[in-house]
């Protein structure tokens, strides 16, 4: 009997597909680290969420998300039929693409930004049209408008320096596919990750006038103090993504959600895995929404500490922090090596983020910690 080699059956376009790694540390090490690398909430979950988890007795049962959807709907001010909960915001990015993307269709990405948009585009066989941000990390609205117009006309500019050509790892199956392929989704993070900048309302309105679905990722909306969620019921081409990971301190429980037009939300509910949000996540998220005053007080503390920390980092001598509306600060490194700073701090049990991409090679990103954690960071930076 012949021995089957499974590698011969694996998709060829995954041969050069690097996994997305966040650089996790062992659970046992978390208590002694000053962990400022993954934009986590330093104050953790709310007391009501912790108590609700301790009282939970039904982990052996499947738990549906309808009650959570209703609670989220009240929180963001829309009807529950607009809401779908997910196993973290990452899953909802994937599900949104699965609803819209045929093989060869395109998404528009505006790097540097959250890398999972392009990650799932490759998984789902989409082309990736990259419109890089300007030097100040603002989006290039004119170029976005231009490339979407060019795509709509099936223009040969697909091979230009700004618009990426069709990814050879996701070949179109026929000339017919090439004619039918469309640019369908525009992903935009607001506030943006990694810089914390916020796209102006006037620019958002221009993007909403384009013949694509604008997927607005508001993972850090609570820190910015504004959201487009309530706009969704009257804007047919807007989907807003949110998460409990940041403001509610539930990163490890993986609870995200989207606010989408009802017809889109219904389709996502139709194709999503059954019981995709775990019971612990549902219990903790519902308790968090019932403890909003406590959590939003922590958000205000983080915002105040962000502004204080930004001023202190600017005095270090080799860092230039950028203005941020999120819970982190992107800092340009002056006359130093960014990776060397990250390594030196790690040796002192302080974790921050440095980047591999050439565009961000001169930057580090620091999540806002407690005042005590930030004091340790600043002391270490001073010693460097």
C-alpha positions in Angstrom: 0.0 0.0 0.0 1.4 3.4 -1.0 2.2 5.8 1.8 0.5 9.1 1.4 2.7 12.2 1.7 0.3 14.8 3.2 2.6 17.6 2.1 1.6 17.0 -1.5 -2.0 17.9 -0.6 -1.3 21.0 1.4 -2.2 24.3 -0.3 0.9 25.5 -2.2 0.3 29.1 -1.3 0.9 28.3 2.3 4.5 27.2 1.7 5.9 30.6 2.5 3.2 31.6 5.0 4.8 32.8 8.3 2.7 32.3 11.4 1.7 35.3 13.4 3.6 35.3 16.7 3.0 37.6 19.6 6.0 36.4 21.6 4.2 34.9 24.6 5.9 34.3 27.9 5.3 31.4 30.3 2.4 31.9 32.7 4.7 31.5 35.7 6.8 34.5 34.6 4.0 37.0 34.4 4.0 38.0 38.0 7.6 39.4 38.0 7.6 41.0 34.5 6.8 44.6 33.7 4.8 43.6 30.6 4.3 46.5 28.2 4.6 44.8 24.9 1.1 43.7 23.8 -1.2 46.7 24.7 -2.8 44.8 27.6 -4.8 46.5 30.4 -2.5 46.7 33.4 -5.4 46.8 35.8 -7.0 43.5 34.6 -10.6 42.4 34.7 -13.3 44.0 36.8 -14.2 42.6 40.2 -17.6 41.7 39.0 -16.2 39.7 36.1 -13.8 37.8 38.4 -16.6 37.1 40.8 -18.9 35.9 38.0 -16.2 33.5 36.8 -15.7 32.1 40.3 -19.5 31.5 40.6 -19.8 29.9 37.1 -21.0 26.2 37.4 -21.8 25.3 33.9 -18.6 24.9 32.0 -19.7 21.5 30.9 -22.6 23.0 29.0 -22.7 24.9 25.6 -23.6 28.5 26.2 -25.1 30.7 23.4 -24.3 34.3 22.7 -27.8 35.8 22.4 -27.8 37.4 25.9 -24.3 38.8 25.3 -25.3 40.2 22.0 -28.3 42.0 23.7 -26.0 43.4 26.3 -23.5 44.6 23.7 -26.3 46.2 21.7 -27.4 48.2 24.7 -23.8 49.2 25.3 -23.1 50.6 21.8 -26.7 51.8 21.2 -27.9 49.6 18.3 -30.4 46.8 17.9 -29.1 43.3 18.8 -29.6 42.1 15.2 -26.6 44.3 14.3 -24.3 42.5 16.7 -22.2 39.3 16.4 -19.9 38.1 19.1 -16.7 36.2 18.2 -13.7 34.3 19.6 -11.7 37.5 19.9 -11.7 40.3 17.3 -9.3 38.2 15.1 -12.0 35.7 14.4 -14.5 38.4 13.4 -11.9 39.8 10.9 -11.7 36.3 9.4 -15.5 35.9 9.3 -16.1 39.2 7.7 -13.7 38.3 4.9 -15.3 34.9 4.5 -18.7 36.5 4.0 -17.5 38.8 1.2 -14.3 37.4 -0.4 -14.3 35.2 -3.5 -10.9 33.9 -4.5 -9.2 36.7 -6.3 -11.2 39.5 -4.7 -9.2 42.2 -3.0 -9.0 44.0 0.3 -7.4 47.4 0.8 -4.9 47.6 3.7 -3.1 50.7 5.0 0.1 49.6 6.6 1.6 50.0 9.0 -1.5 48.8 10.8 -2.9 45.6 12.4 -1.3 42.7 10.6 -4.2 40.3 10.8 -6.1 42.0 8.0 -3.5 40.9 5.4 -2.9 37.6 7.3 -6.5 36.5 6.9 -6.7 37.9 3.3 -4.0 35.4 2.4 -5.8 32.6 4.2 -9.0 33.5 2.4 -7.4 33.8 -1.1 -7.8 37.5 -1.5 -5.5 40.0 -3.2 -4.0 42.6 -0.9 -3.9 46.2 -2.2 -1.5 48.0 0.0 -1.8 51.8 0.3 1.0 52.8 2.7 0.4 55.5 5.3 2.2 58.8 5.1 5.4 59.5 7.1 3.2 60.8 10.0 1.1 57.6 9.8 -2.0 59.3 8.5 -3.8 57.6 5.7 -3.5 58.7 2.1 -7.2 59.2 1.3 -6.5 60.4 -2.2 -4.5 57.3 -3.1 -7.1 55.0 -1.6 -9.8 56.8 -3.7 -7.5 56.5 -6.8 -6.7 52.8 -6.4 -10.3 51.8 -5.8 -11.4 53.8 -8.8 -8.7 52.1 -10.9 -9.8 48.6 -9.6 -13.4 49.4 -10.5 -12.3 50.1 -14.1 -10.2 47.0 -14.2 -7.2 49.3 -14.9 -3.7 47.9 -15.6 -2.5 50.1 -12.7 -2.9 47.0 -10.5 0.8 46.4 -11.0 1.9 49.9 -9.9 4.2 50.6 -7.0 1.2 51.7 -4.8 -1.3 49.0 -5.8 0.1 45.5 -5.2 -0.2 43.2 -8.2 -2.2 40.0 -7.7 -0.5 37.8 -5.2 0.9 34.8 -7.1 0.0 32.6 -4.2 -3.7 33.2 -4.8 -4.1 32.6 -8.6 -7.3 33.3 -10.3 -8.7 30.2 -11.8 -9.7 31.6 -15.1 -10.1 34.8 -17.2 -13.7 34.8 -16.1 -12.5 35.0 -12.4 -10.3 37.9 -13.4 -13.3 39.8 -14.8 -15.4 39.1 -11.8 -12.8 39.9 -9.1 -13.7 42.9 -7.1 -12.2 45.2 -4.4 -14.7 44.7 -1.6 -13.2 45.5 1.8 -11.2 48.5 3.2 -9.7 47.8 6.6 -8.9 50.8 8.8 -7.9 50.8 12.5 -9.1 53.8 14.5 -7.1 54.6 16.6 -4.4 53.0 14.6 -2.1 50.3 15.9 1.0 50.8 16.1 1.0 54.6 16.3 -2.3 55.4 18.2 -3.3 58.1 15.7 -7.0 58.7 14.8 -8.3 59.3 11.3 -10.2 62.5 11.0 -14.0 62.4 10.6 -13.8 64.2 7.2 -11.6 61.4 5.9 -13.9 58.7 7.3 -16.8 60.3 5.4 -14.8 60.3 2.2 -14.0 56.6 2.7 -17.7 55.8 3.3 -18.5 57.4 0.0 -16.5 54.7 -1.8 -18.0 51.6 -3.4 -16.5 49.3 -0.8 -17.3 48.0 2.7 -15.4 50.1 5.3 -14.3 47.8 8.1 -13.5 50.1 11.0 -11.5 48.4 13.7 -12.2 50.2 17.0 -10.3 47.9 19.3 -9.1 51.0 21.2 -12.2 53.1 21.0 -12.8 53.4 24.7 -9.4 55.1 25.1 -10.2 57.5 22.3 -13.7 58.3 23.6 -15.5 58.0 20.3 -17.0 55.4 18.0 -18.8 54.9 14.8 -20.9 52.0 16.1 -24.1 54.0 16.3 -23.7 55.0 12.7 -23.9 51.4 11.4 -27.8 51.1 11.2 -27.9 54.0 8.8 -24.7 53.3 6.8 -25.0 50.2 4.6 -21.3 49.9 3.9 -19.9 50.2 7.4 -18.8 47.4 9.8 -17.3 48.3 13.2 -15.1 45.8 15.1 -14.7 45.9 18.8 -13.1 43.9 21.6 -13.2 43.3 25.4 -9.5 42.6 25.4 -8.2 46.1 26.0 -10.7 48.3 27.9 -12.2 45.4 29.9 -8.9 43.5 30.6 -10.2 40.2 29.1 -7.4 39.6 26.6 -7.0 35.9 27.4 -10.7 35.1 27.3 -10.9 36.2 23.7 -14.2 38.1 23.3 -14.7 40.3 20.3 -17.7 41.4 18.3 -18.8 43.4 15.3 -21.6 45.9 14.6 -22.7 45.3 11.1 -25.7 46.0 8.8 -28.4 43.4 9.8 -28.1 41.5 6.5 -24.4 41.2 7.0 -24.7 40.2 10.7 -27.2 37.6 9.8 -24.8 36.1 7.2 -22.0 36.0 9.7 -24.2 34.3 12.2 -25.0 31.8 9.5 -21.4 30.8 8.7 -19.7 31.2 12.0 -18.7 28.1 14.0 -21.4 27.0 16.5 -20.8 28.2 20.1 -17.7 30.1 19.0 -17.5 32.3 22.1 -16.5 30.2 25.1 -18.7 30.2 28.3 -16.1 31.9 30.5 -15.7 34.7 27.9 -19.4 35.2 27.8 -19.8 35.3 31.5 -16.9 37.7 32.0 -18.0 40.0 29.2 -21.5 40.3 30.4 -20.3 41.0 34.0 -17.9 43.6 32.6 -20.7 45.5 30.9 -22.5 45.5 34.2 -19.3 47.0 35.8 -18.7 49.7 33.3 -18.2 52.5 35.8 -15.2 50.6 37.4 -13.7 49.7 34.0 -14.1 53.2 32.5 -12.5 54.7 35.6 -9.5 52.5 34.8 -9.6 53.7 31.2 -9.5 57.3 32.4 -6.5 56.4 34.6 -4.7 54.8 31.7 -5.4 57.9 29.5 -4.0 60.2 32.1 -1.0 58.0 32.6 -0.5 57.9 28.9 -0.1 61.7 28.7 2.2 61.8 31.7 4.3 58.9 30.4 4.6 60.6 27.0 6.1 63.7 28.6 8.5 61.6 30.6 9.6 59.6 27.6 10.3 62.8 25.6 12.8 63.7 28.3 14.8 60.5 28.0 16.9 62.0 25.3 16.7 59.3 22.6 12.9 58.8 22.2 10.3 60.9 20.5 6.8 59.6 21.5 4.0 60.2 19.0 0.6 61.6 20.0 -1.7 58.6 20.8 -5.5 58.1 21.4 -5.0 54.5 22.5 -3.4 52.7 25.5 0.1 52.7 24.1 2.8 55.0 22.8 4.9 54.6 19.6 8.3 56.2 20.0 10.8 57.0 17.4 14.3 56.0 18.5 17.0 58.7 17.9 20.6 57.7 17.3 20.1 54.3 19.0 19.1 50.8 17.9 15.5 50.0 18.6 16.0 46.3 18.9 19.0 46.8 21.2 16.8 48.9 23.5 14.1 46.1 23.5 16.8 43.5 24.3 18.4 45.6 27.1 15.0 46.2 28.8 14.1 42.5 28.5 17.2 41.7 30.4 15.7 43.8 33.2 12.4 41.9 32.9 10.7 44.8 31.1 9.0 43.8 27.9 8.3 46.3 25.1 7.7 45.9 21.3 10.2 46.4 18.6 9.4 45.7 14.9 10.8 43.7 12.0 9.4 45.7 9.2 11.8 48.3 7.6 9.2 51.0 8.0 9.2 50.6 11.8 12.8 49.6 12.4 13.5 52.9 14.1 10.5 52.7 16.5 9.5 51.0 19.7 6.0 50.7 21.1 5.3 50.9 24.8 1.9 50.0 26.4 0.8 52.2 29.2 1.3 50.5 32.5 0.4 51.5 36.0 2.4 54.4 37.4 4.5 52.0 39.4 5.3 49.9 36.3 6.1 53.0 34.2 8.4 54.2 37.0 10.5 51.0 36.6 10.5 51.5 32.8 11.7 55.1 33.0 14.4 54.2 35.5 15.7 51.5 33.2 15.6 53.8 30.2 17.5 56.4 32.2 20.2 53.8 33.0 20.5 52.9 29.4 
